[in-house]
Amino acid sequence: MTIFPNPVYRELKAQVLSNTVKPTIWRIIDNTGRTVRSGNSILSKGVNALSINLGPLAVGTYYLKITGTDMDLNSRFVIAGN
């Protein structure tokens, strides 16, 4: 999984590679381990683009976690101020 830009200002973009079509759950997790945003996505076979609006989340370090059948991806990112 690739996340960009990093630091993020308002919208997180991620590229995720999947070997099959599969439903997934994504979560944005703060430094305390609390899920602050979540959603569902169906990945196609190949490279998939996800776009997540981070809206009013506070400046700080977060993690994007994507889980699904045979998939458990984690990536750290930073939300920067404007």
C-alpha atoms as one frame of an Amber mdcrd trajectory, in Angstrom:
protein
   0.000   0.000   0.000   1.223   3.467  -0.876  -0.132   6.588   0.833   0.226
  10.103  -0.530   0.701  12.911   0.082   2.406  12.505   3.419   1.949  14.755
   5.304  -1.756  14.917   4.450  -3.788  18.111   4.635  -7.424  17.180   3.896
  -7.600  14.140   1.657  -5.658  10.905   1.987  -5.012   8.941  -1.180  -3.899
   5.326  -1.110  -2.989   2.810  -3.793  -3.692  -0.780  -2.844  -2.724  -3.867
  -4.834  -5.123  -6.807  -4.728  -4.722 -10.231  -6.344  -8.510 -10.809  -6.455
 -11.806  -8.947  -6.159 -12.533  -8.650  -2.422 -14.532  -6.595   0.045 -12.410
  -4.703   2.568 -12.831  -2.517   5.616 -10.598   0.513   6.074 -10.035   2.329
   9.356  -8.228   5.517  10.340  -6.697   4.968  13.788  -5.215   7.661  16.016
  -2.135   7.334  18.235  -4.241   6.097  21.151  -5.563   3.160  19.089  -9.039
   4.648  18.691 -10.789   4.307  15.315 -11.715   7.846  14.253 -13.078   7.066
  10.798 -13.971   3.889   8.900 -15.598   2.623   5.749 -15.967  -0.227   3.277
 -14.491  -0.693  -0.152 -14.538  -3.427  -2.760 -11.119  -3.877  -4.320 -10.732
  -5.010  -7.906  -7.937  -7.257  -9.081  -4.871  -5.073  -9.669  -4.078  -1.575
  -8.427  -6.916   0.228  -6.629  -7.135   3.912  -5.683  -8.783   4.959  -2.431
  -9.535   8.541  -1.482 -10.511   9.352   2.105 -11.624  12.798   3.265 -10.014
  13.467   6.634 -12.118  16.585   7.247 -11.911  17.899  10.782  -9.383  15.424
  12.218  -6.741  17.057  14.411  -3.111  17.496  13.409  -1.092  14.424  14.396
   0.016  10.908  13.537  -2.527   8.346  12.333  -2.612   4.891  10.764  -4.583
   3.557   7.821  -5.533  -0.085   8.318  -7.161  -2.083   5.517  -8.407  -5.594
   6.224 -10.098  -8.204   4.072  -9.762 -11.821   2.998  -6.010 -12.578   3.024
  -5.272  -8.868   3.530  -4.067  -6.926   6.577  -2.316  -3.701   5.583  -1.123
  -0.876   7.837   0.518   2.417   6.999   1.418   5.444   9.102   0.735   9.016
   7.992   0.712  12.519   9.423  -2.039  15.131   9.216  -0.463  18.579   8.964
  -2.041  21.954   9.652  -2.988  24.345   6.856
